[in-house]
Amino acid sequence: MEFDHIAVAAETLAAATQHAEQALGVALQAGGEHAVFHTHNRLLGLEDGLYFEAIAINPEAPKPDRARWFDLDRFRGPARLTNWICRCEDLDATLADLPQGFGEPVSLQRGDLRWRMAVPISGVLPFDNCAPALIEWEGDAHPAARLAASGLRLTELRVAHPEAEALAVLLAPHLRDGRIRFVQDVARLSARFERKGEVRELA
């Protein structure tokens, strides 16, 4: 399991984009639309092979026949950092090693990008959505390699939850990344970035 990307959600893609651009000080790039869950996004390349996405329900797309990923069907309020995503070499094997609740694999594609993502039937990830969503990229294509460099480096992802220690213990055999910090607090995510010596915060 490796850290892959983070996501800001909002009730509209414009709101998610504005929130991210104001916090990070750089413009997001074009993304696309997602079949199956009928969402759309905008993207930003980060240093170290990571990337960032702003995501929201696409109001012009039909309603899916299942709950949307990232718990977007229940999203209310201002735009905020809602999810972090980790990639797996073998999604099925990783899911078999974890408790139930991380979801079942769903095959997806956007253009020539193809991936499988574990999505709970309810759309809600464990630990009040503070657990990572799991993804397996198929083939060599990856969004980060196609995005213009922003100069932003993610230095810390803060995963706060009342049961943060239990989440950290659960993930420890699968994920070792010094940028990820688990904190016992109310459930929320926040991230810190650096660019040209300047520190930026996103929550």
C-alpha positions in Angstrom: 0.0 0.0 0.0 1.4 3.4 -1.0 0.1 7.0 -0.6 -1.4 8.0 -3.9 -3.5 11.2 -3.7 -5.9 13.3 -1.6 -9.3 14.7 -2.4 -11.3 17.8 -1.6 -15.0 17.5 -2.0 -17.8 20.1 -2.2 -21.4 20.4 -3.3 -20.1 21.7 -6.6 -16.9 21.3 -8.5 -16.5 25.1 -8.7 -16.6 25.3 -4.8 -14.1 22.5 -4.4 -11.8 24.1 -7.0 -12.0 27.5 -5.4 -11.3 26.1 -1.9 -8.2 24.3 -3.1 -6.9 27.1 -5.2 -7.3 29.6 -2.4 -5.5 27.3 0.1 -2.7 26.2 -2.1 -2.1 29.3 -4.2 -2.0 27.5 -7.5 -4.5 26.8 -10.2 -5.9 23.3 -10.7 -5.8 21.6 -14.1 -8.6 20.0 -16.1 -9.7 16.6 -15.0 -12.7 14.8 -16.4 -15.9 12.8 -15.7 -16.4 9.5 -14.0 -18.8 6.9 -15.2 -20.5 4.6 -12.7 -20.5 7.2 -9.9 -21.2 10.2 -12.1 -18.8 12.7 -10.6 -16.3 15.0 -12.1 -13.0 16.5 -11.0 -10.1 18.8 -11.4 -6.5 17.9 -10.7 -3.1 19.1 -9.5 0.3 17.5 -9.7 2.3 17.3 -6.5 5.9 16.5 -5.9 7.0 12.9 -5.1 4.5 11.2 -7.5 1.4 12.4 -5.6 -1.5 14.3 -6.9 -4.5 16.2 -5.7 -8.1 16.2 -6.9 -11.1 18.4 -6.3 -14.3 16.3 -6.8 -18.0 16.7 -6.7 -21.2 15.2 -8.1 -21.8 16.0 -11.7 -25.3 17.6 -11.8 -25.6 17.0 -15.5 -25.1 13.2 -15.2 -27.7 10.7 -14.2 -28.1 9.4 -10.7 -26.1 6.2 -10.2 -27.8 3.0 -9.2 -25.6 2.8 -6.1 -24.1 5.1 -3.5 -21.4 7.3 -4.8 -17.8 7.0 -3.7 -16.3 9.3 -1.1 -19.7 9.5 0.6 -20.6 12.3 -1.8 -24.3 11.6 -1.6 -24.4 12.8 2.0 -22.0 15.7 1.5 -23.2 19.0 3.0 -21.5 22.2 4.0 -18.4 24.0 2.8 -15.7 22.4 0.7 -13.1 20.5 2.7 -10.5 17.8 2.5 -12.5 14.6 2.8 -10.4 11.6 1.6 -7.0 10.1 1.1 -6.3 7.4 -1.3 -3.7 4.6 -1.2 -2.7 2.4 -4.2 -2.2 -1.3 -3.9 -0.4 -3.7 -6.2 -3.0 -6.3 -5.5 -6.3 -4.8 -4.3 -8.0 -8.1 -3.7 -5.2 -9.4 -1.5 -5.0 -6.1 0.5 -8.8 -6.2 1.1 -8.6 -9.8 2.2 -6.1 -8.7 4.9 -8.3 -5.9 6.2 -11.6 -6.0 8.1 -14.8 -5.8 6.2 -15.9 -2.2 5.4 -13.3 -1.0 3.0 -15.5 -1.9 0.1 -15.6 -4.2 -2.9 -13.6 -3.6 -6.1 -15.3 -1.6 -8.9 -13.7 -1.3 -12.3 -13.4 2.2 -13.7 -11.9 4.1 -16.5 -11.5 7.7 -17.8 -10.0 7.9 -21.2 -7.0 5.5 -21.3 -6.8 5.6 -17.4 -8.0 2.3 -16.0 -8.2 1.4 -12.3 -10.1 -0.7 -9.7 -11.3 1.0 -6.5 -12.7 -0.5 -3.4 -15.9 1.3 -2.7 -18.3 0.4 0.2 -21.9 -0.3 -0.8 -22.9 2.6 1.5 -20.2 4.9 0.1 -18.9 5.4 3.7 -15.4 4.3 4.5 -14.4 3.0 8.0 -13.5 5.4 10.8 -16.1 8.0 9.6 -14.3 8.2 6.2 -10.9 8.8 7.8 -9.6 5.4 6.6 -8.0 5.5 3.2 -9.8 4.6 0.0 -7.9 1.8 -1.8 -7.1 1.9 -5.5 -5.3 -0.4 -7.9 -4.1 1.2 -11.2 -4.1 -1.0 -14.2 -1.3 -0.6 -16.6 1.4 2.1 -16.4 -0.8 5.2 -16.9 -1.1 7.3 -13.8 -2.6 10.9 -13.5 0.4 12.3 -11.6 2.7 11.7 -14.5 0.5 13.7 -16.9 0.0 16.8 -14.7 2.2 19.9 -14.9 4.5 20.3 -11.9 3.1 22.7 -9.3 6.1 22.8 -7.1 3.9 21.8 -4.1 5.2 19.1 -1.9 2.9 17.5 0.7 4.8 17.3 3.9 2.1 16.1 6.3 -1.4 14.5 6.1 -3.0 14.7 9.5 -5.7 12.0 10.1 -7.7 13.0 13.2 -10.2 10.6 14.7 -11.3 9.6 18.2 -10.0 6.1 17.4 -6.9 7.2 15.4 -4.6 4.8 17.3 -6.7 1.9 16.2 -6.6 3.0 12.6 -2.9 3.5 12.7 -2.4 0.0 14.1 -4.7 -1.5 11.5 -2.8 0.1 8.6 0.7 -0.3 10.1 1.4 -3.7 8.4 0.4 -2.3 5.0 1.5 1.3 5.0 4.7 3.1 6.2 4.8 6.7 5.3 6.3 9.4 7.6 4.1 12.1 6.1 1.0 10.5 7.6 0.2 11.5 11.2 -2.6 9.9 13.2 -4.1 12.1 15.9 -6.8 11.4 18.5 -9.3 14.2 17.9 -12.7 14.8 16.2 -12.8 13.2 12.8 -11.2 15.4 10.1 -8.4 15.5 7.7 -5.9 18.3 7.1 -2.7 18.6 5.0 0.4 20.7 5.0 2.4 21.6 1.9 5.6 23.5 1.1 6.4 25.5 -2.1 9.5 27.7 -2.5 9.9 27.8 1.3 6.3 28.8 1.9 4.0 26.6 4.0 0.4 26.1 2.9 -2.4 24.4 4.9 -5.5 22.7 3.5 -8.4 21.3 5.5 
